[in-house]
Amino acid sequence: MAEIELKTAPADFRFPTTNQTRHCFTRYIEFHRCVAAKGDESGDCGKFAKYYRSLCPGEWVEKWNEQRETGTFPGPL
């Protein structure tokens, strides 16, 4: 059986505290900005997806996705 290697987002000097809420939100926005700029098929955006998925609770991501679909997302995309 292959060994699974688990990783999370690297340390980011913009978020020095243990509360990672803002870090999660920023990584989510970075991913969607990357997709908007480079397209869904771009492999360059994969690292941002991995980062926000490891930092953000699934419920938040679901809510943000719904908000993006309805045009009510509070962040700058």
N, C-alpha and C positions, 0 to 999 in steps of 0.2 A: 504494500500500500504506500502511495506517495505521501510524503510529509507535507503538511499545510503550513505555510509561513504566514503569520498574521502580522500586519503592520498598520500603523495609524499615520495621520498627517505629521509631518516634521514640525519641530518647534518653530514658532513664528514670533519674532521680537515684538510685533505689534500687539501681542496678547500675552503679557508676562504673568498674569494672574492665573489661578487655578480654575476660575470660572470660564468655561470655554464657549459660552453662548454666542458671544460676538464672533469668535473664531469660526464657529459652525456657520453662522449666517453669512459671513464674508466669503467663506469657501463655496457655499451654495451659489452666491451671486457670481463669483469668479467662474464657476462652471458654466452657468447659463450665459454669461457674457462671451465666454470662449465659443460656445456652441453657436451663438448668434453671429459671431465674427467669422468663424471657420467652418461652420456647418456640422450637421449631426454625424457625419462620417469621419470627421477629423480625429485622429488618434492623439493629437496634442491635448485634447480636453479630458482624456481618461484619468489623468492624475488628479485633476480637480474633483471629478466624480468620486474617486476613491477617497479623497480627503473628506469631502462633506458627508459621505456615507458612513465614514468611521467616526465622525464627530457628532453628527446630528441625530437626535431621536427620530425614529420612523414617523411618529405622529406629526412632528413638525414639518417634515418633508412632504407628507401627504397634504397637509394644510396649505403649505406654500405652493405646491403644484396646483391645487384647486384655485388658490388666489390668482396665480399666473393665468390660468385658463379663463377666469372670469374678469380679469383686468383689475383686480383689487390688491395685487401684491404691493406691500409697502416699500420694498427696496428698489434701488436704481438698477434696472436691467437695461 
